[in-house]
Amino acid sequence: MGVTRLKRKDRKNKTTSRLEVQFLKLATNLELGSRSAEPKNSQIAKNNAALLKAAAAK
C-alpha cells in the first residue's frame, strides 16, 4: 500500500487538532491535594511570600 500525501485542508486539520489537544492538556485545573499541586518550598511560593511581605510593609 502506497503512502498518500494529505491535501492541504487535511494537513491543517491534523496540525490544528494536535495543537488543541496540547493546549487542553496544559490548561487542566490543579485541584487542592492533587499530586500536581504546588509544593510549599517551591520558588513560586517563596516569591509570592516575599511580594506579600513587601506589600504589607508599604
N, C-alpha and C positions, 0 to 999 in steps of 0.2 A: 504494500500500500504506500503510495507516494505521499510526501508531505505537502499539504496545500498551504498557500500563502493566504493569510487573512485579509479581507478587504479593509479599507481604511476605517469604516464605521465599526467593524468588529474589533479592530486593534484598539480603537479609542475606548470602546465599552470595556474591554478586558483591563486596560490600564486604569480607567475610572473606577471600576468595581474593586480592583485591588487596593487603590488608594483610599476608597471609602471604608473598606474593612480595616485597613491600618488606622485610619482616623478614629473609627469606633472603638478599636482596642485601646487606643491611647486615652480616649475620653471617658473611660469607665470610672464610676464614682468610687472613692475609697470609703469603706464603711468602718465605723469605730470598732476596734477589736479585731479587725481583719489582719491577715499576715502582712499585707502591703501597707499597713498604717505607718506613719512617720515615726521613726524611733525617737525617744526623748533626748538622746545625746547627739542628734544629727546637727550638721552645721546650720540648716534652715531654722531649727528650733532655737539654737543659740543666737542667730541673727535676730529672730523675732523678739526674743527676750531682751536683747540689747536695745532694739528700737523702742520697745515699751518703756524700758528704764529711761532712755533719753527723752522720750515724750513726757514722762512723769516729772522729770527734772525741770522742764521748762516752766 
